[in-house]
Amino acid sequence: MHFRATAKPFPILATISSIMGRISQV
């Protein structure tokens, strides 16, 4: 996921990536 690389400088995107990961599990 490219979001992970962008999650470094952007903590907000990191949270979004976490939510996306949860949706994928569901």
Residue pairs with C-beta under 8 A, 6 or more apart in sequence:
1 17
1 20
3 13
3 16
3 17
3 20
4 17
6 13
7 13
7 14
7 17
8 14
